[in-house]
């Protein structure tokens, strides 16, 4: 694989995963009660525990996005 192909891969990986993270954040901001009602049918938990779990997921996803998508893309931009 050459540098151009890797750079394009990590660029699209960052865009797609960043879009997914923004979509998830927007859905939780504007439809949080609906999402909680749907998930509370499957997993019995209080709203406070749901908030902790879902915001921990978003934080962990953000860290993974930066470490595995954004940082390699920026490094390849610098090397190119």
N, CA, C and O atoms as a GROMACS GRO file, in nm:
protein
  320
    1UNK      N    1   0.084  -0.119   0.000
    1UNK     CA    2   0.000   0.000   0.000
    1UNK      C    3   0.088   0.125   0.000
    1UNK      O    4   0.188   0.132   0.071
    2UNK      N    5   0.049   0.220  -0.079
    2UNK     CA    6   0.127   0.343  -0.081
    2UNK      C    7   0.066   0.446   0.014
    2UNK      O    8  -0.042   0.427   0.069
    3UNK      N    9   0.138   0.555   0.032
    3UNK     CA   10   0.099   0.660   0.126
    3UNK      C   11  -0.034   0.726   0.086
    3UNK      O   12  -0.113   0.761   0.174
    4UNK      N   13  -0.059   0.742  -0.041
    4UNK     CA   14  -0.181   0.808  -0.087
    4UNK      C   15  -0.304   0.723  -0.053
    4UNK      O   16  -0.406   0.777  -0.009
    5UNK      N   17  -0.294   0.594  -0.072
    5UNK     CA   18  -0.405   0.504  -0.041
    5UNK      C   19  -0.433   0.501   0.109
    5UNK      O   20  -0.548   0.507   0.151
    6UNK      N   21  -0.328   0.493   0.190
    6UNK     CA   22  -0.345   0.494   0.335
    6UNK      C   23  -0.405   0.626   0.382
    6UNK      O   24  -0.491   0.628   0.469
    7UNK      N   25  -0.358   0.736   0.324
    7UNK     CA   26  -0.412   0.867   0.362
    7UNK      C   27  -0.560   0.877   0.329
    7UNK      O   28  -0.638   0.928   0.409
    8UNK      N   29  -0.599   0.828   0.212
    8UNK     CA   30  -0.740   0.830   0.173
    8UNK      C   31  -0.823   0.739   0.265
    8UNK      O   32  -0.935   0.775   0.303
    9UNK      N   33  -0.768   0.623   0.301
    9UNK     CA   34  -0.838   0.532   0.390
    9UNK      C   35  -0.864   0.598   0.525
    9UNK      O   36  -0.977   0.597   0.574
   10UNK      N   37  -0.761   0.655   0.586
   10UNK     CA   38  -0.778   0.716   0.717
   10UNK      C   39  -0.862   0.843   0.711
   10UNK      O   40  -0.929   0.877   0.809
   11UNK      N   41  -0.859   0.914   0.599
   11UNK     CA   42  -0.946   1.031   0.585
   11UNK      C   43  -1.092   0.988   0.588
   11UNK      O   44  -1.172   1.045   0.662
   12UNK      N   45  -1.128   0.887   0.507
   12UNK     CA   46  -1.266   0.842   0.504
   12UNK      C   47  -1.306   0.773   0.633
   12UNK      O   48  -1.421   0.783   0.677
   13UNK      N   49  -1.213   0.704   0.694
   13UNK     CA   50  -1.240   0.642   0.824
   13UNK      C   51  -1.273   0.750   0.928
   13UNK      O   52  -1.366   0.733   1.007
   14UNK      N   53  -1.199   0.858   0.929
   14UNK     CA   54  -1.224   0.968   1.022
   14UNK      C   55  -1.357   1.036   0.992
   14UNK      O   56  -1.432   1.068   1.084
   15UNK      N   57  -1.386   1.059   0.866
   15UNK     CA   58  -1.511   1.126   0.829
   15UNK      C   59  -1.632   1.041   0.866
   15UNK      O   60  -1.727   1.092   0.926
   16UNK      N   61  -1.629   0.913   0.832
   16UNK     CA   62  -1.743   0.826   0.860
   16UNK      C   63  -1.764   0.809   1.009
   16UNK      O   64  -1.876   0.819   1.058
   17UNK      N   65  -1.656   0.781   1.082
   17UNK     CA   66  -1.669   0.762   1.227
   17UNK      C   67  -1.703   0.893   1.298
   17UNK      O   68  -1.778   0.891   1.396
   18UNK      N   69  -1.650   1.005   1.252
   18UNK     CA   70  -1.687   1.134   1.309
   18UNK      C   71  -1.834   1.166   1.285
   18UNK      O   72  -1.901   1.218   1.373
   19UNK      N   73  -1.882   1.135   1.166
   19UNK     CA   74  -2.024   1.154   1.137
   19UNK      C   75  -2.113   1.067   1.224
   19UNK      O   76  -2.218   1.112   1.271
   20UNK      N   77  -2.070   0.943   1.245
   20UNK     CA   78  -2.146   0.854   1.333
   20UNK      C   79  -2.149   0.907   1.476
   20UNK      O   80  -2.252   0.900   1.543
   21UNK      N   81  -2.036   0.960   1.523
   21UNK     CA   82  -2.031   1.016   1.658
   21UNK      C   83  -2.121   1.139   1.669
   21UNK      O   84  -2.190   1.155   1.770
   22UNK      N   85  -2.120   1.226   1.570
   22UNK     CA   86  -2.206   1.344   1.571
   22UNK      C   87  -2.353   1.304   1.567
   22UNK      O   88  -2.435   1.361   1.639
   23UNK      N   89  -2.386   1.207   1.482
   23UNK     CA   90  -2.524   1.158   1.474
   23UNK      C   91  -2.570   1.101   1.608
   23UNK      O   92  -2.681   1.129   1.653
   24UNK      N   93  -2.486   1.021   1.670
   24UNK     CA   94  -2.519   0.964   1.800
   24UNK      C   95  -2.540   1.073   1.904
   24UNK      O   96  -2.634   1.067   1.983
   25UNK      N   97  -2.452   1.172   1.906
   25UNK     CA   98  -2.465   1.281   2.002
   25UNK      C   99  -2.593   1.361   1.979
   25UNK      O  100  -2.661   1.398   2.074
   26UNK      N  101  -2.626   1.387   1.852
   26UNK     CA  102  -2.748   1.461   1.822
   26UNK      C  103  -2.873   1.380   1.860
   26UNK      O  104  -2.968   1.435   1.916
   27UNK      N  105  -2.872   1.252   1.830
   27UNK     CA  106  -2.986   1.168   1.868
   27UNK      C  107  -3.005   1.165   2.019
   27UNK      O  108  -3.118   1.172   2.067
   28UNK      N  109  -2.896   1.155   2.093
   28UNK     CA  110  -2.908   1.153   2.239
   28UNK      C  111  -2.948   1.288   2.294
   28UNK      O  112  -3.013   1.295   2.399
   29UNK      N  113  -2.912   1.396   2.226
   29UNK     CA  114  -2.949   1.529   2.272
   29UNK      C  115  -3.097   1.555   2.250
   29UNK      O  116  -3.166   1.607   2.338
   30UNK      N  117  -3.147   1.520   2.131
   30UNK     CA  118  -3.283   1.556   2.096
   30UNK      C  119  -3.385   1.445   2.116
   30UNK      O  120  -3.505   1.473   2.124
   31UNK      N  121  -3.341   1.321   2.124
   31UNK     CA  122  -3.434   1.209   2.142
   31UNK      C  123  -3.387   1.116   2.254
   31UNK      O  124  -3.405   0.994   2.245
   32UNK      N  125  -3.327   1.173   2.357
   32UNK     CA  126  -3.272   1.092   2.465
   32UNK      C  127  -3.377   1.011   2.540
   32UNK      O  128  -3.352   0.897   2.577
   33UNK      N  129  -3.495   1.070   2.561
   33UNK     CA  130  -3.601   0.998   2.632
   33UNK      C  131  -3.651   0.879   2.550
   33UNK      O  132  -3.677   0.772   2.606
   34UNK      N  133  -3.665   0.896   2.421
   34UNK     CA  134  -3.709   0.786   2.335
   34UNK      C  135  -3.606   0.673   2.336
   34UNK      O  136  -3.643   0.556   2.348
   35UNK      N  137  -3.480   0.708   2.325
   35UNK     CA  138  -3.375   0.606   2.326
   35UNK      C  139  -3.371   0.536   2.461
   35UNK      O  140  -3.350   0.415   2.468
   36UNK      N  141  -3.391   0.611   2.569
   36UNK     CA  142  -3.393   0.549   2.702
   36UNK      C  143  -3.511   0.452   2.714
   36UNK      O  144  -3.496   0.343   2.767
   37UNK      N  145  -3.628   0.492   2.666
   37UNK     CA  146  -3.746   0.403   2.673
   37UNK      C  147  -3.724   0.274   2.595
   37UNK      O  148  -3.762   0.166   2.641
   38UNK      N  149  -3.663   0.285   2.478
   38UNK     CA  150  -3.636   0.166   2.398
   38UNK      C  151  -3.538   0.074   2.469
   38UNK      O  152  -3.560  -0.046   2.478
   39UNK      N  153  -3.430   0.131   2.520
   39UNK     CA  154  -3.328   0.049   2.586
   39UNK      C  155  -3.374  -0.003   2.721
   39UNK      O  156  -3.330  -0.110   2.764
   40UNK      N  157  -3.461   0.070   2.788
   40UNK     CA  158  -3.506   0.023   2.920
   40UNK      C  159  -3.600  -0.097   2.908
   40UNK      O  160  -3.622  -0.168   3.006
   41UNK      N  161  -3.656  -0.121   2.789
   41UNK     CA  162  -3.733  -0.243   2.768
   41UNK      C  163  -3.641  -0.365   2.765
   41UNK      O  164  -3.678  -0.473   2.810
   42UNK      N  165  -3.520  -0.347   2.710
   42UNK     CA  166  -3.426  -0.458   2.700
   42UNK      C  167  -3.346  -0.476   2.827
   42UNK      O  168  -3.327  -0.589   2.874
   43UNK      N  169  -3.298  -0.366   2.884
   43UNK     CA  170  -3.212  -0.369   3.002
   43UNK      C  171  -3.276  -0.283   3.109
   43UNK      O  172  -3.290  -0.162   3.091
   44UNK      N  173  -3.313  -0.342   3.219
   44UNK     CA  174  -3.375  -0.267   3.329
   44UNK      C  175  -3.266  -0.191   3.403
   44UNK      O  176  -3.180  -0.250   3.469
   45UNK      N  177  -3.271  -0.059   3.392
   45UNK     CA  178  -3.175   0.026   3.462
   45UNK      C  179  -3.238   0.163   3.484
   45UNK      O  180  -3.320   0.208   3.404
   46UNK      N  181  -3.199   0.229   3.592
   46UNK     CA  182  -3.251   0.365   3.614
   46UNK      C  183  -3.191   0.464   3.513
   46UNK      O  184  -3.089   0.436   3.450
   47UNK      N  185  -3.257   0.576   3.498
   47UNK     CA  186  -3.214   0.677   3.400
   47UNK      C  187  -3.072   0.726   3.429
   47UNK      O  188  -2.996   0.751   3.335
   48UNK      N  189  -3.035   0.740   3.556
   48UNK     CA  190  -2.901   0.788   3.591
   48UNK      C  191  -2.794   0.691   3.541
   48UNK      O  192  -2.691   0.733   3.489
   49UNK      N  193  -2.819   0.561   3.558
   49UNK     CA  194  -2.724   0.461   3.512
   49UNK      C  195  -2.715   0.463   3.359
   49UNK      O  196  -2.606   0.447   3.302
   50UNK      N  197  -2.828   0.481   3.292
   50UNK     CA  198  -2.829   0.490   3.145
   50UNK      C  199  -2.745   0.609   3.100
   50UNK      O  200  -2.666   0.597   3.006
   51UNK      N  201  -2.762   0.724   3.166
   51UNK     CA  202  -2.683   0.842   3.129
   51UNK      C  203  -2.534   0.817   3.144
   51UNK      O  204  -2.455   0.855   3.058
   52UNK      N  205  -2.495   0.753   3.253
   52UNK     CA  206  -2.354   0.723   3.276
   52UNK      C  207  -2.300   0.630   3.168
   52UNK      O  208  -2.192   0.654   3.114
   53UNK      N  209  -2.375   0.526   3.137
   53UNK     CA  210  -2.331   0.429   3.037
   53UNK      C  211  -2.320   0.494   2.900
   53UNK      O  212  -2.220   0.475   2.830
   54UNK      N  213  -2.420   0.570   2.860
   54UNK     CA  214  -2.422   0.625   2.724
   54UNK      C  215  -2.316   0.735   2.707
   54UNK      O  216  -2.253   0.743   2.602
   55UNK      N  217  -2.295   0.817   2.808
   55UNK     CA  218  -2.192   0.920   2.796
   55UNK      C  219  -2.053   0.862   2.808
   55UNK      O  220  -1.958   0.915   2.750
   56UNK      N  221  -2.038   0.753   2.881
   56UNK     CA  222  -1.910   0.682   2.883
   56UNK      C  223  -1.880   0.622   2.747
   56UNK      O  224  -1.766   0.625   2.701
   57UNK      N  225  -1.984   0.568   2.681
   57UNK     CA  226  -1.968   0.513   2.546
   57UNK      C  227  -1.923   0.623   2.449
   57UNK      O  228  -1.831   0.601   2.370
   58UNK      N  229  -1.987   0.739   2.455
   58UNK     CA  230  -1.950   0.848   2.364
   58UNK      C  231  -1.806   0.894   2.391
   58UNK      O  232  -1.731   0.919   2.296
   59UNK      N  233  -1.768   0.904   2.517
   59UNK     CA  234  -1.631   0.943   2.550
   59UNK      C  235  -1.530   0.842   2.503
   59UNK      O  236  -1.426   0.880   2.448
   60UNK      N  237  -1.557   0.714   2.523
   60UNK     CA  238  -1.465   0.609   2.478
   60UNK      C  239  -1.458   0.606   2.326
   60UNK      O  240  -1.350   0.588   2.268
   61UNK      N  241  -1.572   0.623   2.260
   61UNK     CA  242  -1.573   0.625   2.114
   61UNK      C  243  -1.491   0.743   2.061
   61UNK      O  244  -1.422   0.731   1.961
   62UNK      N  245  -1.501   0.856   2.129
   62UNK     CA  246  -1.424   0.974   2.088
   62UNK      C  247  -1.274   0.949   2.101
   62UNK      O  248  -1.195   0.987   2.014
   63UNK      N  249  -1.234   0.884   2.210
   63UNK     CA  250  -1.093   0.852   2.229
   63UNK      C  251  -1.045   0.756   2.120
   63UNK      O  252  -0.939   0.777   2.061
   64UNK      N  253  -1.124   0.650   2.092
   64UNK     CA  254  -1.087   0.556   1.987
   64UNK      C  255  -1.081   0.623   1.850
   64UNK      O  256  -0.993   0.592   1.770
   65UNK      N  257  -1.173   0.714   1.824
   65UNK     CA  258  -1.175   0.786   1.698
   65UNK      C  259  -1.047   0.866   1.682
   65UNK      O  260  -0.986   0.866   1.574
   66UNK      N  261  -1.006   0.934   1.786
   66UNK     CA  262  -0.884   1.014   1.776
   66UNK      C  263  -0.759   0.927   1.763
   66UNK      O  264  -0.672   0.955   1.680
   67UNK      N  265  -0.751   0.820   1.843
   67UNK     CA  266  -0.630   0.738   1.844
   67UNK      C  267  -0.616   0.655   1.716
   67UNK      O  268  -0.507   0.646   1.661
   68UNK      N  269  -0.725   0.595   1.669
   68UNK     CA  270  -0.714   0.501   1.559
   68UNK      C  271  -0.751   0.559   1.422
   68UNK      O  272  -0.726   0.493   1.321
   69UNK      N  273  -0.808   0.677   1.416
   69UNK     CA  274  -0.845   0.736   1.286
   69UNK      C  275  -0.777   0.871   1.263
   69UNK      O  276  -0.708   0.890   1.163
   70UNK      N  277  -0.797   0.963   1.355
   70UNK     CA  278  -0.751   1.100   1.334
   70UNK      C  279  -0.599   1.112   1.342
   70UNK      O  280  -0.538   1.174   1.256
   71UNK      N  281  -0.539   1.054   1.444
   71UNK     CA  282  -0.393   1.064   1.461
   71UNK      C  283  -0.318   1.000   1.343
   71UNK      O  284  -0.225   1.061   1.291
   72UNK      N  285  -0.356   0.877   1.299
   72UNK     CA  286  -0.285   0.824   1.182
   72UNK      C  287  -0.304   0.910   1.056
   72UNK      O  288  -0.212   0.924   0.976
   73UNK      N  289  -0.422   0.968   1.040
   73UNK     CA  290  -0.446   1.055   0.925
   73UNK      C  291  -0.356   1.179   0.930
   73UNK      O  292  -0.298   1.218   0.828
   74UNK      N  293  -0.346   1.241   1.046
   74UNK     CA  294  -0.261   1.360   1.060
   74UNK      C  295  -0.114   1.324   1.039
   74UNK      O  296  -0.040   1.399   0.976
   75UNK      N  297  -0.071   1.209   1.090
   75UNK     CA  298   0.068   1.165   1.070
   75UNK      C  299   0.095   1.144   0.922
   75UNK      O  300   0.200   1.185   0.871
   76UNK      N  301   0.002   1.081   0.851
   76UNK     CA  302   0.022   1.060   0.708
   76UNK      C  303   0.020   1.191   0.630
   76UNK      O  304   0.089   1.204   0.529
   77UNK      N  305  -0.058   1.289   0.678
   77UNK     CA  306  -0.054   1.422   0.615
   77UNK      C  307   0.083   1.487   0.634
   77UNK      O  308   0.137   1.549   0.542
   78UNK      N  309   0.138   1.472   0.753
   78UNK     CA  310   0.269   1.531   0.780
   78UNK      C  311   0.378   1.460   0.698
   78UNK      O  312   0.467   1.525   0.644
   79UNK      N  313   0.370   1.328   0.689
   79UNK     CA  314   0.470   1.252   0.612
   79UNK      C  315   0.459   1.278   0.463
   79UNK      O  316   0.558   1.270   0.390
   80UNK      N  317   0.338   1.308   0.417
   80UNK     CA  318   0.319   1.329   0.273
   80UNK      C  319   0.373   1.460   0.228
   80UNK      O  320   0.365   1.493   0.110
   0.00000   0.00000   0.00000
